[in-house]
Amino acid sequence: MKLFKAHIKKVTEATTRALEETGFDGLWIYSGHPEHHFLDDMGSPHVINPHFRWWVPVANVTSSVLHYQPGQKPTVYLYQPADFWHKVIDHSEDKWARYFDVKVIGHYSDLPKFNDWHNHAWIGGPELQPLPEINTNPKALLDHLHFSRVQKTDYEIQCIQKANQIALKGHQAARDAFYAGSSEYEIHMAYLTACQHNEYQMPYGNIVALNENSSVLHYQFQNRERLPKGQLKSFLIDAGANHHGYASDITRTYSFIDDEFAEMIKMMEDKQQQLCKLVTTGQDYIDLHIKAHHYIGEVLSEFGIVKCSVSSAVEQGLSSVFFPHGLGHYLGLQVHDVNGYIVDEHGTVKPPPENHPFLRLTGCLRENVVVTIEPGLYFIPMLLKGFVGHSDINWEKVEAFIPYGGIRIEDNVVVKKEQAINLTRTN
């Protein structure tokens, strides 16, 4: 628990600074609780407020509150009701609890009267908002906390690395299932079994795409029908795992046979690994994204998909036809972690470039932030339609690759001063 002890020390210090800078005397953080669907007595799986998870590493706690005042031990009002409908797990004696004053509560009436504490802020979703609007999710306080939260402690990096280790077991199982001729659904289930996760534990919905489905960036289905092996061309899987609330986010692409598309995957992976090595302190992420476009242009040129120079392909926006999304994003308690456009603790926004609107991260990288590096190259009919007849695109080649869908390679990388740490490749 040494790493967690150091983590709590960092969170405490960051929260103290944020409260001092924004003029609050203390802070309440609500875990949130599940709510029923309209006209129903069932609801969606509950996702804990990430601010609560930053402090308390319990995956399934609900209706609980953390109270922090600078100079005092943080208090957790831990909801553990008497309930014969559901299994209630006692977390009050877990190792993390030694760093808190844990008060077990069995009913909402056991919660403190929040307004009895002077000049406090409240962070939480709309399920419960006991303080005035001005004290609820104050932007200035959130900006300070988010800016701190982006830089990970050693404990958080270890959690993300373990989430990578779990996910890689799933990726291996998925790869084997693809080459065995399994359906998208069967591949998906093989992934979950290997990770020992159920779907509710996944940090996001698995993208499991065969053939042309790989060109749908957030493909959301799992087809139950097996394709004949003679029709199998490609497989893209974008799937992660969870460890103590921290996510991994990994993408791999495969060709069913050793063909030209397989060679393209190899070149894309080489370019992706070059980009990963550039993830060092001070690197401007927009510049890295633009470099990725030049790399994609080199792949397009090498395989005869564009007829013009690499620089011309980027300048004309042709690289964006084949690589329409951003290079990556922050990763942590949330898959798309906070503050991608915020460059300081005061909430200053640096928007993405006008010609790259889907880029999720725009600042210069700081030490110990974790980012995804995920360049892609896709043959998306909807985007290609806008460039039909363009003389610098080899349409015969495009038509040949459309049935393969596309390629994405994604790793999770820790920013360091001299040499990045690739958590996906160093397990």
C-alpha positions as CSV (number, residue, x, y, z in Angstrom):
1,M,0.0,0.0,0.0
2,K,3.0,2.3,-0.1
3,L,2.0,3.5,-3.6
4,F,-1.5,4.2,-2.5
5,K,-0.3,6.0,0.6
6,A,1.8,8.3,-1.6
7,H,-1.2,8.7,-4.0
8,I,-3.5,9.8,-1.2
9,K,-0.8,12.3,-0.1
10,K,-0.7,13.8,-3.6
11,V,-4.5,13.9,-3.9
12,T,-4.7,15.6,-0.5
13,E,-2.1,18.2,-1.4
14,A,-3.7,18.9,-4.7
15,T,-7.2,19.3,-3.2
16,T,-5.9,21.6,-0.5
17,R,-4.3,23.8,-3.1
18,A,-7.4,23.9,-5.2
19,L,-9.6,24.8,-2.2
20,E,-7.2,27.6,-1.1
21,E,-7.0,29.0,-4.7
22,T,-10.8,29.0,-5.0
23,G,-11.8,30.2,-1.5
24,F,-13.6,27.1,-0.2
25,D,-13.1,25.7,3.3
26,G,-13.9,22.1,2.5
27,L,-15.3,19.7,0.0
28,W,-18.0,17.0,-0.3
29,I,-17.7,14.4,-3.1
30,Y,-20.7,12.1,-3.8
31,S,-20.2,8.7,-5.4
32,G,-23.5,8.9,-7.1
33,H,-26.2,6.2,-7.1
34,P,-28.1,4.3,-9.8
35,E,-31.4,5.7,-11.1
36,H,-34.3,3.8,-12.7
37,H,-35.3,4.1,-16.3
38,F,-38.5,6.0,-17.1
39,L,-41.5,4.0,-16.0
40,D,-39.3,1.1,-14.9
41,D,-37.9,-0.4,-11.7
42,M,-34.5,-1.1,-13.3
43,G,-31.7,1.2,-14.4
44,S,-28.3,1.2,-16.2
45,P,-25.2,0.0,-14.5
46,H,-23.9,2.7,-12.2
47,V,-20.7,4.5,-12.9
48,I,-19.0,6.1,-9.9
49,N,-18.1,9.8,-9.9
50,P,-14.4,9.8,-11.0
51,H,-13.6,12.4,-8.3
52,F,-14.8,9.9,-5.7
53,R,-12.8,7.1,-7.3
54,W,-9.7,9.3,-7.2
55,W,-9.8,9.0,-3.5
56,V,-11.6,5.7,-2.8
57,P,-10.5,2.6,-4.9
58,V,-13.8,0.7,-4.6
59,A,-15.4,-0.3,-7.9
60,N,-19.0,-0.9,-6.8
61,V,-19.8,1.5,-4.0
62,T,-22.9,3.8,-4.3
63,S,-24.6,6.4,-2.3
64,S,-21.4,7.3,-0.4
65,V,-19.9,10.6,0.4
66,L,-16.3,11.8,1.0
67,H,-15.7,14.8,3.2
68,Y,-12.4,16.7,3.1
69,Q,-11.2,19.7,5.1
70,P,-7.6,20.8,4.8
71,G,-5.6,19.7,7.8
72,Q,-8.0,16.9,8.8
73,K,-8.2,13.2,7.9
74,P,-10.7,12.7,5.1
75,T,-14.0,11.1,6.1
76,V,-15.8,8.5,4.0
77,Y,-19.5,8.0,4.8
78,L,-19.7,4.4,3.3
79,Y,-23.1,3.2,2.4
80,Q,-23.6,-0.4,3.4
81,P,-27.4,-1.0,3.9
82,A,-29.1,-4.0,5.4
83,D,-30.4,-5.5,2.2
84,F,-31.8,-9.0,1.5
85,W,-32.3,-8.2,-2.2
86,H,-28.6,-7.6,-3.0
87,K,-25.3,-8.8,-1.7
88,V,-23.6,-6.1,0.4
89,I,-19.8,-6.3,0.6
90,D,-18.2,-4.8,3.7
91,H,-15.4,-2.5,2.5
92,S,-14.9,-0.7,5.8
93,E,-11.9,-3.0,6.7
94,D,-10.2,-2.9,3.3
95,K,-6.6,-1.7,3.3
96,W,-7.4,1.6,1.7
97,A,-9.7,2.5,4.7
98,R,-6.7,3.1,7.1
99,Y,-6.1,6.4,5.4
100,F,-9.7,7.6,6.1
101,D,-12.1,8.0,8.9
102,V,-14.7,5.5,7.7
103,K,-18.2,5.9,9.0
104,V,-20.5,3.1,7.8
105,I,-24.1,4.2,7.1
106,G,-27.2,2.1,6.4
107,H,-29.6,4.8,5.3
108,Y,-29.7,8.3,3.8
109,S,-30.9,9.6,7.1
110,D,-27.4,8.6,8.5
111,L,-25.7,11.1,6.2
112,P,-24.5,14.4,7.8
113,K,-26.4,17.6,7.4
114,F,-24.3,19.0,4.6
115,N,-25.3,22.6,5.2
116,D,-24.0,22.5,8.8
117,W,-20.5,22.9,7.3
118,H,-19.6,26.5,6.3
119,N,-18.3,27.4,2.8
120,H,-18.1,23.9,1.3
121,A,-18.2,22.8,-2.3
122,W,-20.1,19.8,-3.6
123,I,-18.9,17.6,-6.5
124,G,-21.4,15.1,-7.9
125,G,-24.0,14.3,-10.5
126,P,-27.6,15.4,-10.5
127,E,-28.8,12.5,-8.4
128,L,-28.1,14.4,-5.2
129,Q,-27.4,18.2,-4.9
130,P,-27.9,19.4,-1.3
131,L,-25.9,22.6,-1.6
132,P,-26.8,25.8,-3.5
133,E,-26.0,26.0,-7.2
134,I,-23.0,28.3,-6.6
135,N,-21.4,25.7,-4.4
136,T,-22.2,22.7,-6.7
137,N,-19.5,21.6,-9.1
138,P,-17.9,25.0,-9.2
139,K,-16.0,25.4,-12.4
140,A,-13.0,27.1,-10.9
141,L,-12.5,24.3,-8.4
142,L,-13.0,21.6,-11.0
143,D,-10.5,23.2,-13.3
144,H,-7.8,23.1,-10.5
145,L,-8.7,19.5,-9.6
146,H,-8.8,18.3,-13.2
147,F,-5.4,19.9,-14.0
148,S,-3.9,18.0,-11.1
149,R,-5.7,14.8,-11.9
150,V,-4.2,14.6,-15.4
151,Q,-0.7,14.0,-14.0
152,K,-0.8,10.5,-12.6
153,T,0.8,9.1,-9.4
154,D,2.9,6.0,-9.4
155,Y,-0.1,4.2,-8.0
156,E,-2.3,5.3,-10.8
157,I,0.3,4.3,-13.4
158,Q,0.5,0.9,-11.8
159,C,-3.3,0.5,-12.0
160,I,-3.3,1.5,-15.7
161,Q,-0.5,-1.0,-16.4
162,K,-2.4,-3.8,-14.6
163,A,-5.5,-2.9,-16.7
164,N,-3.2,-3.3,-19.8
165,Q,-2.0,-6.7,-18.6
166,I,-5.6,-7.8,-18.2
167,A,-6.6,-6.5,-21.6
168,L,-3.7,-8.1,-23.4
169,K,-5.0,-11.5,-22.3
170,G,-8.3,-10.6,-23.9
171,H,-6.6,-9.4,-27.1
172,Q,-4.6,-12.6,-27.5
173,A,-7.8,-14.7,-27.0
174,A,-9.6,-12.4,-29.5
175,R,-6.8,-12.8,-32.1
176,D,-6.9,-16.6,-31.7
177,A,-10.7,-16.6,-32.1
178,F,-10.5,-14.5,-35.3
179,Y,-8.0,-16.9,-37.0
180,A,-10.2,-19.8,-35.9
181,G,-13.1,-18.3,-37.9
182,S,-15.3,-17.1,-35.0
183,S,-18.1,-14.6,-35.3
184,E,-17.8,-11.0,-33.9
185,Y,-19.9,-12.1,-31.0
186,E,-17.8,-15.2,-30.3
187,I,-14.7,-13.1,-30.4
188,H,-16.2,-10.6,-28.0
189,M,-17.1,-13.4,-25.6
190,A,-13.6,-14.9,-25.8
191,Y,-12.2,-11.5,-24.9
192,L,-14.4,-11.1,-21.8
193,T,-13.6,-14.7,-20.7
194,A,-9.9,-14.1,-21.0
195,C,-10.1,-10.8,-19.1
196,Q,-12.4,-12.3,-16.4
197,H,-14.6,-9.2,-16.8
198,N,-18.3,-9.0,-17.4
199,E,-19.6,-6.3,-19.8
200,Y,-20.5,-4.0,-16.9
201,Q,-16.8,-4.0,-15.8
202,M,-15.5,-3.0,-19.1
203,P,-14.3,0.7,-19.3
204,Y,-16.2,1.1,-22.7
205,G,-18.1,-1.1,-25.1
206,N,-15.8,-3.4,-27.1
207,I,-15.3,-2.6,-30.8
208,V,-15.1,-6.0,-32.5
209,A,-15.2,-5.6,-36.2
210,L,-14.7,-7.9,-39.1
211,N,-13.9,-6.9,-42.7
212,E,-15.7,-3.6,-43.8
213,N,-17.1,-3.1,-40.3
214,S,-13.6,-2.0,-39.3
215,S,-14.2,1.3,-41.1
216,V,-16.9,2.2,-38.6
217,L,-14.8,4.0,-35.9
218,H,-17.1,3.1,-33.0
219,Y,-18.7,0.0,-34.4
220,Q,-21.2,-1.0,-31.8
221,F,-22.5,-4.4,-32.8
222,Q,-21.3,-8.0,-32.5
223,N,-22.7,-10.0,-35.5
224,R,-23.7,-13.6,-34.4
225,E,-23.1,-15.2,-37.7
226,R,-19.8,-16.7,-38.7
227,L,-18.4,-15.7,-42.1
228,P,-17.0,-18.4,-44.3
229,K,-13.2,-18.4,-44.0
230,G,-13.0,-17.6,-47.6
231,Q,-14.7,-14.3,-47.0
232,L,-12.7,-13.3,-43.9
233,K,-10.3,-10.5,-44.7
234,S,-9.6,-8.4,-41.6
235,F,-10.3,-7.9,-37.9
236,L,-10.1,-4.8,-35.8
237,I,-10.5,-4.9,-32.0
238,D,-10.6,-1.8,-29.8
239,A,-11.0,-3.1,-26.2
240,G,-9.7,-2.4,-22.7
241,A,-10.0,-3.5,-19.2
242,N,-10.4,-2.1,-15.7
243,H,-8.3,-2.2,-12.5
244,H,-9.4,-0.3,-9.4
245,G,-11.4,2.0,-11.6
246,Y,-8.5,2.8,-14.0
247,A,-8.9,2.0,-17.7
248,S,-6.8,0.6,-20.5
249,D,-7.6,1.3,-24.1
250,I,-5.9,-0.9,-26.7
251,T,-6.5,-1.4,-30.4
252,R,-5.1,-4.1,-32.8
253,T,-5.7,-4.9,-36.4
254,Y,-5.1,-8.2,-38.2
255,S,-5.3,-9.6,-41.8
256,F,-6.7,-13.1,-42.2
257,I,-4.0,-14.0,-44.8
258,D,-0.5,-12.7,-45.5
259,D,-1.5,-10.2,-48.2
260,E,-1.0,-6.5,-49.1
261,F,-3.3,-5.4,-46.3
262,A,-1.1,-7.4,-43.9
263,E,1.9,-5.4,-45.2
264,M,0.0,-2.2,-44.6
265,I,-0.7,-3.1,-41.0
266,K,3.0,-3.8,-40.5
267,M,3.9,-0.3,-41.8
268,M,1.2,1.3,-39.8
269,E,2.5,-0.4,-36.6
270,D,6.0,0.8,-37.4
271,K,4.8,4.4,-37.7
272,Q,2.7,4.1,-34.5
273,Q,5.7,2.9,-32.6
274,Q,7.7,5.9,-33.8
275,L,5.0,8.2,-32.6
276,C,5.0,6.5,-29.2
277,K,8.7,7.2,-28.7
278,L,8.0,10.9,-29.2
279,V,5.7,11.1,-26.1
280,T,8.0,13.1,-23.9
281,T,7.6,16.1,-21.6
282,G,7.0,19.3,-23.4
283,Q,5.8,17.7,-26.7
284,D,3.0,19.7,-28.3
285,Y,0.3,17.1,-29.0
286,I,-1.1,19.1,-32.0
287,D,2.4,18.9,-33.6
288,L,2.4,15.1,-32.8
289,H,-1.0,14.8,-34.5
290,I,0.2,16.6,-37.6
291,K,3.3,14.3,-37.7
292,A,0.9,11.4,-37.6
293,H,-0.8,12.7,-40.7
294,H,2.6,12.8,-42.5
295,Y,3.2,9.3,-41.4
296,I,-0.2,8.2,-42.7
297,G,0.6,10.1,-46.0
298,E,3.8,8.0,-46.3
299,V,1.7,4.8,-45.9
300,L,-0.8,6.0,-48.5
301,S,2.0,6.8,-50.9
302,E,3.9,3.6,-50.3
303,F,0.8,1.5,-51.2
304,G,-0.1,3.6,-54.2
305,I,-3.4,4.9,-52.7
306,V,-2.4,8.6,-53.4
307,K,-0.5,9.8,-56.4
308,C,0.8,13.1,-55.0
309,S,3.6,13.8,-52.6
310,V,3.1,13.2,-48.8
311,S,3.1,17.0,-48.1
312,S,0.6,17.6,-50.8
313,A,-1.7,14.8,-49.5
314,V,-1.6,16.5,-46.0
315,E,-2.1,20.0,-47.4
316,Q,-5.0,19.0,-49.6
317,G,-6.7,17.2,-46.6
318,L,-6.4,13.9,-48.3
319,S,-4.8,12.3,-45.3
320,S,-7.9,13.4,-43.2
321,V,-10.1,11.4,-45.6
322,F,-8.3,8.2,-44.5
323,F,-7.4,9.4,-40.9
324,P,-10.4,11.4,-39.7
325,H,-10.0,11.2,-35.9
326,G,-7.5,12.6,-33.4
327,L,-4.2,10.8,-32.6
328,G,-5.3,10.0,-29.0
329,H,-6.4,11.3,-25.7
330,Y,-5.7,11.3,-21.9
331,L,-6.3,8.0,-20.1
332,G,-7.0,7.3,-16.5
333,L,-10.1,7.1,-14.3
334,Q,-12.1,7.8,-17.5
335,V,-11.3,6.4,-20.9
336,H,-11.4,9.9,-22.4
337,D,-9.9,11.4,-19.3
338,V,-10.5,15.1,-18.3
339,N,-8.9,18.3,-19.6
340,G,-7.9,17.5,-23.1
341,Y,-8.4,21.1,-24.1
342,I,-7.4,22.7,-20.8
343,V,-3.8,24.0,-20.6
344,D,-3.6,25.4,-17.0
345,E,-5.3,25.2,-13.6
346,H,-7.4,28.2,-14.4
347,G,-9.3,26.4,-17.2
348,T,-7.7,28.1,-20.2
349,V,-9.0,26.4,-23.3
350,K,-6.8,25.6,-26.3
351,P,-9.3,24.4,-29.0
352,P,-8.3,21.9,-31.7
353,P,-7.2,23.3,-35.1
354,E,-10.0,24.1,-37.4
355,N,-9.0,21.4,-39.9
356,H,-8.6,18.8,-37.2
357,P,-11.8,19.2,-35.1
358,F,-11.9,15.7,-33.7
359,L,-8.5,16.0,-31.9
360,R,-9.2,15.4,-28.2
361,L,-5.9,16.7,-26.8
362,T,-4.3,20.0,-27.6
363,G,-1.8,21.0,-25.0
364,C,1.9,20.3,-24.3
365,L,2.5,17.0,-22.5
366,R,3.4,17.0,-18.9
367,E,5.4,14.4,-17.1
368,N,3.4,11.3,-15.8
369,V,0.3,12.0,-17.9
370,V,-0.9,8.9,-19.7
371,V,-2.0,9.2,-23.3
372,T,-3.2,6.9,-26.1
373,I,-1.4,6.9,-29.4
374,E,-3.8,5.5,-32.0
375,P,-3.2,6.5,-35.6
376,G,-5.6,5.0,-38.1
377,L,-6.1,4.4,-41.8
378,Y,-9.6,3.7,-43.0
379,F,-11.5,3.2,-46.2
380,I,-14.8,4.9,-45.2
381,P,-17.3,5.1,-48.2
382,M,-19.1,8.2,-46.7
383,L,-15.9,10.2,-46.5
384,L,-14.5,8.9,-49.8
385,K,-17.7,10.0,-51.5
386,G,-16.8,13.6,-51.0
387,F,-13.6,13.2,-53.0
388,V,-14.9,11.0,-55.9
389,G,-12.9,11.7,-59.1
390,H,-10.0,13.4,-57.2
391,S,-7.0,13.0,-59.5
392,D,-4.6,12.4,-56.7
393,I,-6.4,9.3,-55.4
394,N,-5.9,5.9,-56.9
395,W,-9.5,4.8,-57.0
396,E,-8.7,1.3,-58.2
397,K,-6.6,0.8,-55.1
398,V,-9.3,2.3,-52.9
399,E,-11.9,-0.1,-54.2
400,A,-9.6,-3.0,-53.6
401,F,-9.1,-2.0,-49.9
402,I,-12.7,-1.0,-49.1
403,P,-13.7,-4.6,-48.1
404,Y,-10.9,-4.6,-45.4
405,G,-12.4,-1.6,-43.6
406,G,-9.4,-0.1,-42.0
407,I,-6.5,-0.2,-39.6
408,R,-6.0,1.2,-36.1
409,I,-3.1,0.5,-33.7
410,E,-3.3,1.9,-30.2
411,D,-1.1,1.8,-27.1
412,N,-1.2,3.5,-23.7
413,V,1.9,5.6,-23.0
414,V,3.3,7.4,-20.0
415,V,5.0,10.7,-20.7
416,K,8.5,11.0,-19.3
417,K,11.3,13.6,-19.7
418,E,13.6,11.5,-21.8
419,Q,12.0,8.2,-22.7
420,A,8.3,7.4,-22.8
421,I,7.0,4.2,-21.1
422,N,4.7,2.2,-23.3
423,L,2.5,0.3,-20.8
424,T,1.0,-1.8,-23.5
425,R,4.4,-3.1,-24.8
426,T,6.3,-3.5,-21.5
427,N,4.2,-5.9,-19.5
